[in-house]
Amino acid sequence: MTRRSFLATASAAAAASHASQSGVPAKPLRGIFIIMATPYTDSGQVDWEDLEREVDFLDRCGVHGMVWPQMASEYDKLTKEERLRGMEVLAKACRGRKAALVLGVQGPNTAEALEYTRVAERLAPDALIAIPPTEARSIEDFRDYYRAIARASTRPVFIQTTGGPKGVEPAVKVLVELAREEPRLGYIKEEHEPVIARMRELARHRPVIRSIFSGSGGRGLTYELRLGMDGTMPGAPYADLYVAVWDAWHAGRREQAREIFSKLLLMLNCEQQVAGTRLYVMRKRGVFKTWRSRRRGFDPTPEAIAEIDYHWAGVAPYLRA
């Protein structure tokens, strides 16, 4: 290594370290961030080979970020050992890729969340995300949980606004106060109704609120783009379709964005009619070997398969992988 290249490398490392310490990510936390699915073998074990294959698939789709494990990853059906191993697998598989890696560190309480946070910190993802603690009994428990995660990490932390216990629901005011107190908490995945109204209120508090994403399958994507939101975190089967909508919108091709989004919405509607549609599509696309799930069985009728394939034909022209 020459002296010039050594200094350039050292300078880049120092810049990355400074960015991490200040809570500013090295990669943009903006765009289509896919909640990765968890693959299983026929015997019901996590298929680590397919999890790595999913990274390649999402990379070819052009996603801006990969997120695991969350609701769509069946995180609540994974053992602690599986979650920790999956984090290791993904940190290695995502190394050197353009997309950001966001690791889920949620736990039922602060102590368990901190276990995952410490491991994630060592693996150096681009950001963390945490579903609220299911054992919280008050909004103060909610605050303490996210404060602890932020203080145990040197990178941005997405607060998801749903998934916690009933009755402990964060008002926008609470999210803004946390972001002022701990700047690493200025990243929000907003799923709490009324979603659009809350997103608009959060946006009024920029730059304290640094990034606003939606969930819920990205069903409001074009409206959220019109409002200047930062991205969405949908599931994996249609990753390239979400990217195609995003790219068309930002290139000024609004009619094309609408056309692609309309076809995507037909697939999302199909999911509501045929349970297991996502599992079928991941296998159909050659990403997973099976359509196993720990959350539900999938034994589709010929009519159900025909319905999925009928709508799939409509999105085929827009697929990238």
Secondary structure by P-SEA (a helix, b strand, c coil): ccaaaaaaaaaaaaaaaaaaaacccccccccccccbbbbbcccccccaaaaaaaaaaaaaaccccccccccccccccccaaaaaaaaaaaaaaaccccbbbbbbbccccaaaaaaaaaaaaaacccbbbbccccccccaaaaaaaaaaaaaaccbbbbbbcccccccccccaaaaaaaaaaccccccccccccaaaaaaaaaaaacccccbbbbcccccaaaaaaaacccbbbbbccaaaaaaaaaaaaaacaaaaaaaaaaaaaaaaaaaaaccaaaaaaaaaaccccccccccccccccaaaaaaaaaaaaaacccccc
